Amino acid sequence: MNRTAIKIFSAMVGTMLLAGCSLYKPYEAKLEVPNDIMGPISQPGDTVSMGTMGWREMFTDSLLQRLIVRGLANNTDVQAAQKTIEQAQNDLRAVAMGNLPILSFEPVGGLHHFDKVSSYPYQFPVVATWQLNIFGQQTSKKRQQQARREMYRDYRQAVEASLVANIASTYYSLVLLDRKLQIMCETEVVWEKSLESMRTLYEAGLYYSPAVYQMEASLLSVRSGIVELRENILDTEAALCLLLSEAPHHIERSPYGTFHMPERISVGVPLQLLALRPDVRQAERNMEIAYYDTQQARQSFYPDIVITAGAGWSNENGTVNPGKMLFEAIASLTQPLFAQGKLRARYKNAQLEQEKAQLQFSQTLLNAGNEVYRYLHLCHMTQQKAGYLRQMVTSLNEAYEGTQELMDNGTNTYVEVLKAQEDLLKTQLSETENHILGIQALINLYTALGGCQR
């Protein structure tokens, strides 16, 4: 080879190596979170967030904590997520060994017969095949698999967070259903007394029979509601057992009134959504995976260099007996020249996947901020509404007692008593519904901030 050819070859190799340097460049996250991602309720100066609390700090009820521990240990979705992580770890180990040679034992034996002469050639070689990682093909695969493993870990955390939130929400639904049942049972006792008073007044000739029937129908409506509530409690217990991966059974729970909404709710700074929310981290990992897909598509334009070496015992086609040691080594280089446009199409599609991953990340972040905004306002709304409903219950209870007393004295109609009873019951149940809504909003807010950590 003359000097000109050597210079040209050296320049080509140098150019390829310089270009190959960029193929080794790892993924660098350049993520920005707008300050208004959580709406006007953002607290840029507040670095403390509910999302940094472990679920044991958030849910202090010991009975609920036991249920959560059982759920995390037994739930099949959590177990399946762990199995997926283990699969990704096995794939990573396999990819990490891609820089090592492939060893194989390839014995060959046969029979040759020509012109009444027979020979018995044989070889017992060990063959090693080694693909050189000059342009980072194996490095990109390894980094991509690492990102995929971390994404699956984030997925497991998302499953666990959802499970913890669902267990807590279902548990407090049971507690508040118990409260509803208590209200209905207390109402049944009070309305039974009202019915007895109505019957006494009817027998004294102060009321007509329709008044008695109307009061009796109202009492039967309450009793029907009690049956329905008991059925709802059984259904909710069964749903909670399903989350625990257990057969249906009674769930022990604390009495109503043991859970109190916090006086101050902090959502922290918007940047914490990146670190705490598993779905946001999953979306970021997806961008990283797409980046290494693009890297591999670029690397497919560069040569693939493979070294194959073998060593073993051979009798050289049956001509040498006994056999002797044989060594051989072959290097091959495959430079893609024309592949019907498939390599370029793969590269362009990989770039488009990167752009799609970026859009998905932006939407995931937007969804996260939107959830925080809605659930925070719902928490505040239920807290404000709770005060008004509490005052309404007090006022309506006074109104009912007054109308009942007037009816006993014969100076009030049964219609006014019925209306007072129904208004009081309706408001008591509304107060409980509002409490349910507030607790569920708080749990959802905690999860939206990335909470439910182990």
Rosetta blueprint (number, residue, H / E / L):
1 M L
2 N L
3 R H
4 T H
5 A H
6 I H
7 K H
8 I H
9 F H
10 S H
11 A H
12 M H
13 V H
14 G H
15 T H
16 M H
17 L H
18 L H
19 A H
20 G H
21 C H
22 S H
23 L H
24 Y L
25 K L
26 P L
27 Y L
28 E L
29 A L
30 K L
31 L L
32 E L
33 V L
34 P L
35 N L
36 D L
37 I L
38 M L
39 G H
40 P H
41 I H
42 S L
43 Q L
44 P L
45 G L
46 D L
47 T L
48 V L
49 S E
50 M H
51 G H
52 T H
53 M L
54 G E
55 W H
56 R H
57 E H
58 M H
59 F L
60 T L
61 D L
62 S H
63 L H
64 L H
65 Q H
66 R H
67 L H
68 I H
69 V H
70 R H
71 G H
72 L H
73 A H
74 N H
75 N L
76 T H
77 D H
78 V H
79 Q H
80 A H
81 A H
82 Q H
83 K H
84 T H
85 I H
86 E H
87 Q H
88 A H
89 Q H
90 N H
91 D H
92 L H
93 R H
94 A H
95 V H
96 A H
97 M H
98 G H
99 N H
100 L L
101 P L
102 I E
103 L E
104 S E
105 F E
106 E L
107 P L
108 V E
109 G E
110 G L
111 L L
112 H E
113 H E
114 F E
115 D L
116 K L
117 V E
118 S E
119 S E
120 Y L
121 P L
122 Y E
123 Q E
124 F E
125 P E
126 V E
127 V E
128 A E
129 T E
130 W E
131 Q E
132 L L
133 N L
134 I L
135 F L
136 G L
137 Q H
138 Q H
139 T H
140 S H
141 K H
142 K H
143 R H
144 Q H
145 Q H
146 Q H
147 A H
148 R H
149 R H
150 E H
151 M H
152 Y H
153 R H
154 D H
155 Y H
156 R H
157 Q H
158 A H
159 V H
160 E H
161 A H
162 S H
163 L H
164 V H
165 A H
166 N H
167 I H
168 A H
169 S H
170 T H
171 Y H
172 Y H
173 S H
174 L H
175 V H
176 L H
177 L H
178 D H
179 R H
180 K H
181 L H
182 Q H
183 I H
184 M H
185 C H
186 E H
187 T H
188 E H
189 V H
190 V H
191 W H
192 E H
193 K H
194 S H
195 L H
196 E H
197 S H
198 M H
199 R H
200 T H
201 L H
202 Y H
203 E H
204 A L
205 G L
206 L L
207 Y L
208 Y L
209 S H
210 P H
211 A H
212 V H
213 Y H
214 Q H
215 M H
216 E H
217 A H
218 S H
219 L H
220 L H
221 S H
222 V H
223 R H
224 S H
225 G H
226 I H
227 V H
228 E H
229 L H
230 R H
231 E H
232 N H
233 I H
234 L H
235 D H
236 T H
237 E H
238 A H
239 A H
240 L H
241 C H
242 L H
243 L H
244 L L
245 S L
246 E L
247 A L
248 P L
249 H L
250 H L
251 I L
252 E L
253 R L
254 S L
255 P L
256 Y L
257 G L
258 T L
259 F L
260 H L
261 M L
262 P L
263 E L
264 R L
265 I L
266 S L
267 V E
268 G L
269 V L
270 P L
271 L L
272 Q H
273 L H
274 L H
275 A H
276 L H
277 R L
278 P H
279 D H
280 V H
281 R H
282 Q H
283 A H
284 E H
285 R H
286 N H
287 M H
288 E H
289 I H
290 A H
291 Y H
292 Y H
293 D H
294 T H
295 Q H
296 Q H
297 A H
298 R H
299 Q H
300 S L
301 F L
302 Y L
303 P L
304 D E
305 I E
306 V E
307 I E
308 T E
309 A E
310 G E
311 A E
312 G E
313 W E
314 S E
315 N L
316 E L
317 N L
318 G L
319 T L
320 V L
321 N L
322 P L
323 G L
324 K E
325 M E
326 L E
327 F E
328 E E
329 A E
330 I E
331 A E
332 S E
333 L E
334 T E
335 Q L
336 P L
337 L L
338 F L
339 A L
340 Q L
341 G L
342 K H
343 L H
344 R H
345 A H
346 R H
347 Y H
348 K H
349 N H
350 A H
351 Q H
352 L H
353 E H
354 Q H
355 E H
356 K H
357 A H
358 Q H
359 L H
360 Q H
361 F H
362 S H
363 Q H
364 T H
365 L H
366 L H
367 N H
368 A H
369 G H
370 N H
371 E H
372 V H
373 Y H
374 R H
375 Y H
376 L H
377 H H
378 L H
379 C H
380 H H
381 M H
382 T H
383 Q H
384 Q H
385 K H
386 A H
387 G H
388 Y H
389 L H
390 R H
391 Q H
392 M H
393 V H
394 T H
395 S H
396 L H
397 N H
398 E H
399 A H
400 Y H
401 E H
402 G H
403 T H
404 Q H
405 E H
406 L H
407 M H
408 D H
409 N L
410 G L
411 T L
412 N L
413 T L
414 Y H
415 V H
416 E H
417 V H
418 L H
419 K H
420 A H
421 Q H
422 E H
423 D H
424 L H
425 L H
426 K H
427 T H
428 Q H
429 L H
430 S H
431 E H
432 T H
433 E H
434 N H
435 H H
436 I H
437 L H
438 G H
439 I H
440 Q H
441 A H
442 L H
443 I H
444 N H
445 L H
446 Y H
447 T H
448 A H
449 L L
450 G L
451 G L
452 C L
453 Q E
454 R L
